[in-house]
Amino acid sequence: MDHGAPLGNLARIRPGRVRGRQKTANRQEWQEICLGLVSSTKEGAMEINKYLADNLAYLAETGDPVGRWLAEENPDPAIVHERLHRNASGIVDWRMDDGVGLFEKLPPPFFYRDWRPKEQLEGAGTIIVGVGIGYGLNHVLTGTPDSHKVLVAEPRPEMLLACLGQTDYRPYLRHGKLRFVPPRAADIELAIQNFDVSFLFSRVWLRNDLACQQIGPEYPRLGALVKAKMESLSVELTTLRHKQEVMVGNELRNYSRAMDEGSLARMAGMAKGLTAVLLGAGPSLAGFAPVLREHRDKGFYAAALQTLPALERLGIKPDLCLAIDFNDNMMQSLDNLRDLSFAADIPFVYSTKMDPAVVARYPGPRIPLWTQGGIGTYVLKDQELVLDAGGNVSVTLERLLGWAGAERFVFVGCDLSWQGERTHVDGHHNAVWVHTYNPRDDVKLNNLHGQTIYTHMGFLAAKRDIEKDIAASSAGFFNLYGGGVVIDGAVNLGPADLASGELFASRGAAKDVFLSALARAASPRVRPIFAPKAASWATSLKNASRRLEKLMRKADKHQQEIKDLLSQIQFFTRHDPLYMPYLYNEIMDLAGLVQTKKRYGVKELTAFKAIRGRILEKTREIDACLAPSGSWAA
């Protein structure tokens, strides 16, 4: 293999590729194809680390995170020289700690012959865990289309050095076909997100290097982590297409109301000295109701909208309720109230992504909350609080009040788990279900009392979010422990610790100051003015569509021009941060056309016209919702 060849010529230089079934390389071809260590020669000698300096220099010049990771780890290159050798079969090998070579017992084809996908899909990807000295990686690189992306996670820095020393990867790195990632959860998660189009419109293969697993347990551990991140992203992307459409659509329909109902930006610093008692809907809430009622006058109580029916039954009225869920089943929370007027004097902080019908039905004062991931992320970030709300309303309450300056938090009923068959306190809309443990979805743990409890990944994610916030906060955190999961960083308390009720009390007049500020925040705010753009979008897309139709008349001759034009159209749809969130699905559909199609014809033109129609419909809707008249507001 000529490692200096340009990427555009990859199809021509891939050895062993034939139509139909792939040719199985023999041992010598594996040596030459997969490592590029073609002997110069009559001597047949190997130049160890021939490409290491060039590859490392490229990683440093481009600021690649894996280059920084290698610098931090600072592996000894001498180890690479000592461990690389030719084994008895003449194969370049790595000597493990026990003196045995990785490929001494079984040659590379045994491990990697099936790593090339049989389906040569455009825009697909492979994620490799454990790179060894590059046999498997190079087998994939040289046997897949140029659009096939490859991500490599190698836990051992000396092994990565060995790989980088044997092959010139700069053309693949420069082209974007190959990327190495540090073996850290956050880096891996971020890198895998770049496979979003592959997950949605093509395929992604996970390849665990079984040869490397002979070295140590870090390889299967890293493989399990990568698999979990891939599964998480796959589910997230599948649901996001629906969620983004609904959530941003709700934001637009709530926009006019939100402008009239106030701004939480006015609440910055208004919670100084406040103790926030956060009432969750866990099964333990009912058991703590007596102490909560006894000290009601001392505490500032905040709860989720879903918890209101349970609190009504327990005779506890909170000072604030909040909701972030965009689903229409949130209406059940209001339906479950025995008397809707119970909420008439409870301020309601609502995510603008909520169903407008649920917001409209709430009987009390309402204040909008803008959260990340919608039109507020870029457009209102300098004018409004745009909160990272997390995925659980307890997290949102804690973050909102923490941002406002609250100095102490007491969690009550924040079990994030359950025992037996009831997952929530009576009154919550999920309390009617009898839950049976499902090992595929649920997690079995022991609580502080040694009792078996059950939770799920959503609750555990909320636990991690709260713990991360606690670690970064100067506020005090306490948990009225009811037998649920342990929230690290929060002091666990029992009812006896609250006999005096002093833990619930805020400092001075902090509670009254906060509630007065909240009432003032609920007044109308100045409405930003946005120029309507639907007409200009329509003109631009009409011109692009005409150009595309012209190219399609002689599609075989203009394949690259068609792809370039579709790419330009996709870039155009992403240029405006106000319109981009609502156009998420259309942007991804265009990306699918650009990245996963080998040939363009009538079918692709029809698909583009459908996407263009949806884009134009949505831009008109955005302009109508943001217009001063508010004619589309629910």
ZAMARGU-4260 file (C-alpha; in steps of 0.2 Angstrom, whole numbers, plus 5000, padded with zeros to 4 digits):
<rodrens>
0) 5000/5000/5000 | 5007/5017/4995 | 5004/5027/5011 | 5008/5043/5002 | 4994/5041/4989
5) 4980/5055/4990 | 4963/5050/4997 | 4954/5052/4981 | 4964/5037/4974 | 4959/5026/4989
10) 4947/5016/4978 | 4961/5012/4966 | 4974/5007/4978 | 4964/4996/4990 | 4971/4978/4988
15) 4961/4963/4989 | 4944/4972/4985 | 4934/4963/4972 | 4915/4963/4967 | 4905/4952/4977
20) 4914/4942/4990 | 4930/4949/4997 | 4947/4941/4993 | 4955/4934/5009 | 4972/4940/5011
25) 4986/4928/5014 | 4999/4931/5028 | 5011/4941/5017 | 4997/4952/5010 | 4992/4955/5028
30) 5009/4961/5032 | 5010/4972/5017 | 4992/4978/5016 | 4989/4981/5035 | 5005/4988/5040
35) 5013/4995/5024 | 5029/4988/5030 | 5034/4982/5013 | 5052/4977/5014 | 5064/4988/5004
40) 5071/4975/4999 | 5081/4961/4998 | 5085/4962/5016 | 5067/4961/5022 | 5071/4972/5037
45) 5058/4982/5047 | 5060/5001/5051 | 5052/5002/5068 | 5043/5019/5071 | 5046/5025/5054
50) 5030/5036/5054 | 5029/5040/5072 | 5037/5057/5071 | 5026/5063/5056 | 5010/5056/5064
55) 5014/5064/5081 | 5018/5081/5072 | 5002/5081/5063 | 4992/5078/5079 | 5001/5092/5088
60) 4999/5104/5073 | 4980/5101/5072 | 4978/5101/5091 | 4970/5084/5091 | 4965/5079/5109
65) 4973/5062/5107 | 4990/5071/5104 | 4987/5081/5121 | 4983/5064/5129 | 4999/5056/5123
70) 5009/5071/5129 | 5000/5070/5146 | 5003/5051/5148 | 5021/5053/5141 | 5024/5035/5137
75) 5042/5029/5135 | 5046/5026/5116 | 5059/5013/5122 | 5046/5001/5127 | 5039/5001/5109
80) 5056/4997/5102 | 5058/4983/5115 | 5041/4975/5112 | 5040/4976/5093 | 5048/4961/5084
85) 5045/4949/5071 | 5038/4932/5077 | 5042/4915/5072 | 5030/4916/5057 | 5038/4932/5051
90) 5024/4943/5056 | 5027/4960/5065 | 5021/4957/5083 | 5020/4965/5100 | 5028/4955/5115
95) 5017/4955/5130 | 5023/4955/5148 | 5024/4936/5148 | 5035/4936/5133 | 5022/4929/5121
100) 5018/4939/5106 | 5000/4945/5102 | 5000/4935/5086 | 5011/4921/5091 | 4997/4908/5093
105) 4985/4915/5080 | 4989/4926/5065 | 4980/4943/5062 | 4968/4936/5049 | 4960/4926/5063
110) 4955/4942/5072 | 4952/4954/5058 | 4946/4945/5043 | 4928/4950/5046 | 4931/4968/5051
115) 4927/4974/5034 | 4908/4976/5032 | 4901/4965/5019 | 4889/4980/5015 | 4899/4994/5007
120) 4887/5007/5013 | 4890/5026/5010 | 4892/5036/5026 | 4894/5021/5038 | 4906/5020/5052
125) 4917/5008/5062 | 4922/5011/5080 | 4937/5001/5085 | 4942/4998/5104 | 4960/4992/5105
130) 4971/4996/5090 | 4986/4985/5093 | 4999/4989/5080 | 4987/4993/5067 | 4982/4977/5058
135) 4963/4978/5061 | 4963/4997/5058 | 4972/4997/5042 | 4961/4982/5036 | 4946/4993/5038
140) 4954/5009/5031 | 4959/5000/5015 | 4943/4991/5013 | 4929/5003/5015 | 4922/5018/5005
145) 4930/5035/5007 | 4914/5041/5016 | 4916/5027/5029 | 4922/5035/5046 | 4933/5026/5058
150) 4935/5030/5076 | 4949/5022/5087 | 4950/5021/5106 | 4966/5013/5113 | 4968/5013/5132
155) 4987/5010/5132 | 4997/5025/5126 | 5012/5014/5122 | 5001/5003/5111 | 4995/5019/5102
160) 5013/5024/5099 | 5017/5007/5092 | 5002/5009/5080 | 5007/5027/5075 | 5024/5021/5071
165) 5020/5009/5058 | 5008/5017/5046 | 5007/5035/5039 | 4989/5040/5044 | 4990/5058/5040
170) 4980/5056/5023 | 4966/5048/5033 | 4966/5060/5047 | 4967/5075/5035 | 4952/5068/5025
175) 4942/5065/5041 | 4940/5047/5038 | 4950/5042/5053 | 4951/5049/5071 | 4959/5043/5087
180) 4951/5048/5103 | 4957/5048/5121 | 4950/5033/5131 | 4940/5045/5143 | 4921/5044/5144
185) 4918/5062/5140 | 4930/5062/5125 | 4922/5046/5118 | 4904/5052/5121 | 4909/5068/5111
190) 4917/5059/5097 | 4903/5046/5095 | 4891/5060/5093 | 4900/5064/5076 | 4892/5047/5070
195) 4874/5054/5071 | 4871/5054/5052 | 4878/5036/5051 | 4867/5030/5065 | 4851/5038/5057
200) 4854/5034/5039 | 4868/5021/5038 | 4876/5009/5050 | 4890/5009/5063 | 4900/4994/5068
205) 4909/4991/5085 | 4925/4981/5083 | 4933/4975/5099 | 4951/4970/5096 | 4951/4952/5104
210) 4970/4951/5102 | 4972/4966/5113 | 4961/4959/5126 | 4975/4947/5130 | 4985/4961/5137
215) 4973/4967/5151 | 4956/4970/5157 | 4956/4988/5152 | 4951/4983/5134 | 4935/4974/5138
220) 4931/4988/5151 | 4933/5001/5138 | 4923/4991/5125 | 4909/4990/5137 | 4909/5009/5140
225) 4910/5012/5121 | 4895/5000/5118 | 4885/5009/5131 | 4889/5026/5124 | 4884/5020/5106
230) 4868/5012/5113 | 4863/5028/5122 | 4867/5039/5107 | 4857/5028/5095 | 4841/5029/5107
235) 4844/5047/5109 | 4845/5051/5091 | 4829/5040/5087 | 4819/5050/5100 | 4827/5067/5097
240) 4819/5068/5079 | 4802/5067/5087 | 4806/5077/5103 | 4815/5091/5094 | 4800/5093/5082
245) 4788/5094/5097 | 4798/5104/5109 | 4803/5118/5098 | 4786/5118/5090 | 4779/5121/5108
250) 4792/5135/5111 | 4786/5144/5096 | 4768/5142/5100 | 4772/5148/5118 | 4782/5162/5112
255) 4769/5176/5113 | 4762/5170/5130 | 4780/5169/5137 | 4784/5187/5132 | 4768/5193/5141
260) 4771/5182/5157 | 4788/5188/5162 | 4806/5184/5163 | 4816/5174/5176 | 4832/5185/5171
265) 4825/5197/5184 | 4828/5183/5198 | 4847/5183/5197 | 4853/5185/5215 | 4835/5185/5223
270) 4837/5169/5232 | 4852/5174/5243 | 4849/5167/5261 | 4835/5156/5255 | 4834/5137/5261
275) 4825/5128/5247 | 4815/5112/5252 | 4813/5102/5236 | 4799/5090/5237 | 4800/5075/5226
280) 4787/5062/5222 | 4796/5047/5228 | 4787/5034/5239 | 4795/5041/5255 | 4786/5058/5253
285) 4771/5053/5262 | 4780/5047/5277 | 4788/5064/5279 | 4772/5073/5277 | 4769/5076/5296
290) 4786/5085/5299 | 4783/5095/5283 | 4766/5101/5289 | 4772/5105/5306 | 4786/5117/5299
295) 4777/5123/5284 | 4778/5142/5290 | 4797/5141/5291 | 4801/5133/5275 | 4801/5138/5256
300) 4794/5123/5248 | 4796/5119/5229 | 4789/5105/5219 | 4786/5098/5202 | 4769/5100/5194
305) 4767/5081/5194 | 4769/5081/5213 | 4755/5094/5216 | 4741/5081/5217 | 4751/5071/5230
310) 4754/5087/5240 | 4736/5091/5239 | 4731/5074/5247 | 4745/5077/5260 | 4739/5094/5265
315) 4755/5103/5260 | 4754/5118/5248 | 4771/5123/5240 | 4777/5140/5237 | 4782/5136/5219
320) 4780/5123/5206 | 4789/5119/5190 | 4787/5108/5175 | 4798/5104/5160 | 4790/5089/5152
325) 4784/5092/5134 | 4773/5077/5133 | 4754/5080/5133 | 4752/5067/5147 | 4756/5082/5159
330) 4738/5086/5158 | 4735/5072/5170 | 4744/5081/5183 | 4730/5094/5183 | 4717/5081/5180
335) 4723/5073/5196 | 4720/5088/5207 | 4704/5086/5217 | 4701/5104/5216 | 4710/5114/5203
340) 4709/5130/5213 | 4722/5122/5225 | 4735/5129/5212 | 4727/5146/5210 | 4740/5155/5221
345) 4755/5144/5218 | 4767/5152/5205 | 4771/5140/5191 | 4788/5141/5182 | 4785/5132/5165
350) 4797/5127/5152 | 4793/5135/5136 | 4794/5118/5128 | 4779/5112/5137 | 4762/5108/5128
355) 4754/5125/5127 | 4737/5118/5132 | 4744/5112/5148 | 4751/5129/5152 | 4735/5138/5147
360) 4725/5127/5159 | 4736/5131/5174 | 4725/5142/5186 | 4739/5152/5195 | 4752/5164/5190
365) 4764/5158/5176 | 4782/5163/5173 | 4792/5155/5157 | 4808/5146/5158 | 4819/5145/5143
370) 4830/5130/5142 | 4844/5124/5131 | 4841/5115/5115 | 4828/5127/5108 | 4827/5144/5100
375) 4833/5152/5117 | 4850/5144/5116 | 4857/5156/5104 | 4844/5169/5101 | 4839/5174/5119
380) 4855/5169/5128 | 4860/5187/5131 | 4843/5193/5136 | 4836/5178/5146 | 4841/5165/5158
385) 4843/5150/5147 | 4845/5135/5159 | 4853/5118/5156 | 4838/5110/5164 | 4844/5092/5164
390) 4832/5078/5162 | 4823/5078/5179 | 4813/5091/5186 | 4822/5090/5203 | 4838/5094/5194
395) 4829/5109/5186 | 4823/5115/5202 | 4840/5114/5211 | 4848/5122/5196 | 4836/5136/5195
400) 4836/5141/5213 | 4855/5138/5214 | 4857/5150/5200 | 4846/5163/5209 | 4857/5161/5224
405) 4849/5149/5236 | 4861/5144/5250 | 4854/5128/5257 | 4844/5114/5249 | 4834/5100/5258
410) 4829/5086/5247 | 4813/5077/5253 | 4805/5062/5243 | 4819/5063/5231 | 4821/5044/5232
415) 4826/5042/5213 | 4821/5024/5216 | 4808/5013/5224 | 4804/4997/5233 | 4791/4984/5229
420) 4779/4989/5215 | 4775/5007/5218 | 4787/5019/5210 | 4779/5036/5216 | 4769/5043/5230
425) 4750/5042/5229 | 4743/5056/5218 | 4757/5056/5206 | 4750/5050/5189 | 4763/5036/5188
430) 4757/5029/5205 | 4743/5020/5198 | 4754/5008/5189 | 4760/4991/5197 | 4778/4990/5192
435) 4787/4973/5190 | 4806/4973/5190 | 4813/4971/5172 | 4832/4967/5172 | 4833/4975/5155
440) 4827/4992/5160 | 4829/4993/5179 | 4844/4992/5190 | 4844/4983/5207 | 4854/4991/5221
445) 4855/4991/5240 | 4850/5006/5251 | 4859/5012/5266 | 4848/5000/5277 | 4854/4985/5266
450) 4837/4984/5258 | 4834/4980/5239 | 4829/4995/5229 | 4826/4997/5211 | 4830/5012/5199
455) 4832/5015/5181 | 4845/5025/5170 | 4835/5041/5170 | 4835/5042/5189 | 4853/5037/5190
460) 4857/5051/5177 | 4848/5063/5188 | 4858/5057/5203 | 4874/5061/5194 | 4868/5078/5188
465) 4864/5083/5206 | 4880/5076/5213 | 4890/5086/5200 | 4881/5101/5205 | 4884/5098/5223
470) 4903/5096/5220 | 4903/5113/5211 | 4892/5123/5223 | 4896/5132/5239 | 4878/5129/5245
475) 4874/5116/5259 | 4864/5100/5253 | 4854/5089/5265 | 4844/5074/5261 | 4829/5068/5271
480) 4833/5050/5268 | 4819/5039/5265 | 4828/5023/5259 | 4831/5028/5241 | 4848/5030/5232
485) 4861/5039/5241 | 4865/5057/5234 | 4884/5059/5237 | 4888/5076/5244 | 4871/5078/5253
490) 4870/5075/5272 | 4858/5061/5276 | 4845/5066/5289 | 4830/5057/5298 | 4814/5065/5305
495) 4822/5067/5322 | 4835/5079/5315 | 4821/5091/5310 | 4812/5092/5327 | 4815/5110/5328
500) 4812/5114/5310 | 4827/5126/5310 | 4835/5117/5295 | 4820/5122/5284 | 4822/5141/5289
505) 4829/5154/5278 | 4841/5167/5283 | 4831/5183/5288 | 4818/5189/5276 | 4825/5179/5262
510) 4809/5169/5258 | 4798/5185/5257 | 4811/5194/5246 | 4812/5179/5234 | 4793/5178/5233
515) 4791/5196/5230 | 4804/5196/5217 | 4795/5181/5209 | 4779/5191/5208 | 4788/5206/5200
520) 4796/5194/5187 | 4779/5189/5181 | 4776/5205/5172 | 4777/5207/5153 | 4795/5209/5146
525) 4801/5219/5131 | 4798/5208/5115 | 4813/5206/5104 | 4810/5210/5086 | 4815/5198/5072
530) 4814/5201/5054 | 4803/5189/5044 | 4814/5178/5033 | 4802/5165/5025 | 4802/5175/5009
535) 4821/5176/5007 | 4822/5158/5011 | 4809/5153/4998 | 4819/5163/4985 | 4836/5155/4989
540) 4829/5137/4990 | 4819/5140/4974 | 4835/5145/4965 | 4845/5130/4972 | 4831/5118/4967
545) 4831/5124/4949 | 4850/5122/4948 | 4848/5104/4956 | 4834/5100/4943 | 4845/5105/4929
550) 4860/5095/4935 | 4849/5080/4937 | 4844/5080/4919 | 4862/5073/4916 | 4864/5066/4933
555) 4878/5053/4928 | 4889/5067/4922 | 4886/5079/4937 | 4886/5068/4952 | 4900/5078/4962
560) 4891/5094/4957 | 4875/5087/4964 | 4883/5082/4980 | 4892/5099/4982 | 4875/5108/4979
565) 4866/5098/4992 | 4880/5101/5004 | 4879/5120/5001 | 4860/5119/5004 | 4862/5110/5020
570) 4875/5123/5026 | 4862/5136/5021 | 4849/5128/5032 | 4860/5129/5047 | 4866/5147/5045
575) 4852/5155/5056 | 4852/5150/5074 | 4834/5156/5076 | 4828/5144/5063 | 4840/5130/5065
580) 4832/5121/5080 | 4815/5119/5072 | 4823/5113/5056 | 4833/5099/5065 | 4825/5085/5056
585) 4826/5093/5039 | 4845/5097/5042 | 4848/5079/5047 | 4838/5073/5031 | 4849/5084/5020
590) 4865/5077/5029 | 4859/5059/5025 | 4857/5064/5007 | 4875/5071/5006 | 4884/5058/5016
595) 4875/5042/5013 | 4871/5042/4995 | 4883/5034/4982 | 4873/5040/4967 | 4860/5054/4964
600) 4845/5052/4953 | 4826/5054/4952 | 4823/5046/4969 | 4835/5058/4978 | 4827/5073/4969
605) 4810/5068/4975 | 4817/5067/4993 | 4825/5084/4992 | 4809/5092/4986 | 4799/5085/5000
610) 4813/5091/5012 | 4812/5108/5004 | 4793/5109/5006 | 4794/5105/5025 | 4808/5119/5027
615) 4797/5132/5018 | 4782/5127/5029 | 4792/5128/5045 | 4800/5145/5041 | 4783/5152/5038
620) 4777/5145/5054 | 4792/5153/5063 | 4789/5170/5056 | 4771/5169/5061 | 4774/5164/5079
625) 4787/5177/5082 | 4777/5191/5074 | 4772/5205/5085 | 4754/5200/5082 | 4757/5183/5091
630) 4743/5176/5079 | 4750/5159/5081 | 4751/5159/5100 | 4741/5146/5109
</rodrens>
